[in-house]
Amino acid sequence: MLKRAHSGSSAEDFPKKRRKKPFDHFSLLSDELLLRTLSFVPVSSLISCQRLSHRLHSLAGDSQLWKAAYYNRFVRPRALRIPGIRDENVPAASLYFSSKVSKWLEDDRFVKRGKDTNWKRQYKLRHNWSSGSCGVTEIQIAERPSTPPLLVNLHEDVAVTADVHHGLRAWTTSGVQRLLGSLPLHDGSSKTSSYHAAPTSLAIDVRKNTDDNFNIAVGFCDGSFGIYSFRMINEPLACIYKHATSINGVVSAIAFSSPYIVMMTEGQLLSLYRFRSQGKWPPSDVLNPPHLLSSLKSSNAWPPLSLSIRISSTSVVTSIAYALPTYLSGWSVGLQELRLTPEGSIVQSRLTCADIQGFIPLAASSGQVGPSSRVRSARSIIDENGGKRSLTRPSTLSYSHPYLLASHPDNTLTLYLVTSSEKELTIGEGSRLWGHTSSVSGAQVGDRGKAVSVSQYGDEIRVWQLEGGILSNGLKKRANTGEACVQVRPERIRGPMKSPEQSGKPDSLSNARLQEWLAQAPDELASTKSWVGFDEERVIVLRGKGQGAQSLVMYDFS
């Protein structure tokens, strides 16, 4: 029962009870003890702690905490996937977190940078890759179709495009996307000169480059090729060498790793050149004519092709991966290697093909066949192990040793592991990768097994972690069910630039229009093959639009 208040008294006459403040033991702890405590909490709790106070914001964002979190989530599991890293003779404790560079595999570059590495940013970047979360920006680079098709390549924060109408152009892919510079590939005096200057292949020098300084190789319809330099200056693009025309036909593929350049012509002639040493590389003005080291004629290298150059202290290895038609097993893949000494002397040339049941190359038959011959329509057969074998011809090939990735128009990809040493060259049996819901028209794989694939119309992009190959039964099951990949799902999007020369910031679009923009009806898109490339922070897709227009779509994971 409530007590009756005294007459003539008010609530203000009675003193308020003082609440006893709880003693803050946590604030008395030293920074060292708090850091030790925070090292045991999950990443989600670290993020929450940063919102509590200025002190905890600083402590929970400590670089060493995020460095350990990065290692335990991304480096250690990767070490367990690589054959030979974790075996019976290696103690489990050797894989726990440490600042020793030897434990970080290829991520040691972040450790070597020391305090310059923002570990929280690196963790966020890798997390976004693993979940497919990103932002999207589109730049319209062509308003009409190009013949031959427009070419794209990527180096760090710069995308390089080449086509007969606009020549060679460089675009920035970070921050505000804009056109950095352009260079015509012909004088436009006649239609004949325009045809001869039509670019058919594009490669960027993979060695001795910096973010603001690299060289570009372009192959042309008339069999010639040119070397162009990119410098972050007022006139960033310049021609530093132009090779003479050739009677061997169109340069269909090219690879560049200074001072070596290798190319494949439409007539299936493989040529390897070496530029003479002239001191500083890359050169600042012009290149001296290269020396032809080898020229080989192939009779069974069917497109698509993938060229690569690997340079070590003891050898130089030039590789060409190609499609190979077979009886019984449908299409396979082949690989040819040309091994040289560092001085340029040829040591050996060797061939191999994928290990497939019932493999019989068509080139071994009595009939005469060539890359231009027609092939039967695609279908599937059953091999002795009960697995389906597709007869579809690969739409693209990407080779980055030891990974060889083929994409197919039947919604699948095939991964091959290549073994290359001084004594042997072999390609293992391919592992099928499922996940796409439409035809795969482009794919690229890196030397660490990370791969990105894109569907025919550029509206479905998937990221694959293929390091170590598909060896265990668990990984094979994930590959067959489509769980070995992550679909890129953009969270934010910016609209396209209105013209190739526009350098302003793209307009923002609402998230409600995201799915509508990405899922345009196929009949509204050009039937051009989508190109895909990626670096550490972004994926870039060349996407066809209506009436032959083309755009660079950049998916930023940072």
Buried (B, 14 or more C-beta within 10 A) or exposed (E): EEEEEEEEEEEEEEEEEEEEEEEEEEEEEEEEEBBEEBBEBEBEEBEEBBEEEEEBEEBBBBEEBBBBBBBBBBBBEBBEBBEEBBEEEEEEEEBEBBEEEEBBBEBBEBBEEEEEBBBBEBBBBBBBBBEBBBBBBBBBBBEEBBEBBBBBBBBBBBBBBBBBBBBBBBBBBEEEBBBBBBBEBBEEEEEEEBBBBBBBBBBBBBBBBEEEBBBBBBBBBBBBBBBBBBBBEEEBBBBBBBBEEBEBBBBBBBBBBBBBBBBBBBBBBBBBBBBEEEEEBBBEEEBEEBEEBBEBEBEBBBBBBBBBBBBEEEEBBBBBBBBBBBEEBBBBBBBBBBBBEEEBEBEEBEEBBBEBEEBEBBBEEEEEBEBEEEBEEBEEEEEEEEEEBBBBBBBBBBBBBBBBBBBBBBBBBBBBBBEBEEEEBBBBEBBBBBBBEEBBBBBBBBEBBBBBBBBBBBBBBBBBBBBBBBEEEEBBEBBBEBEBBBEBBBEBBBBBBEEBEBBEEBEEBEEEEBEEBBEBEEEEBBEBBBBBBBBEBBBBBBBBBEEEBBBBBBBBBE
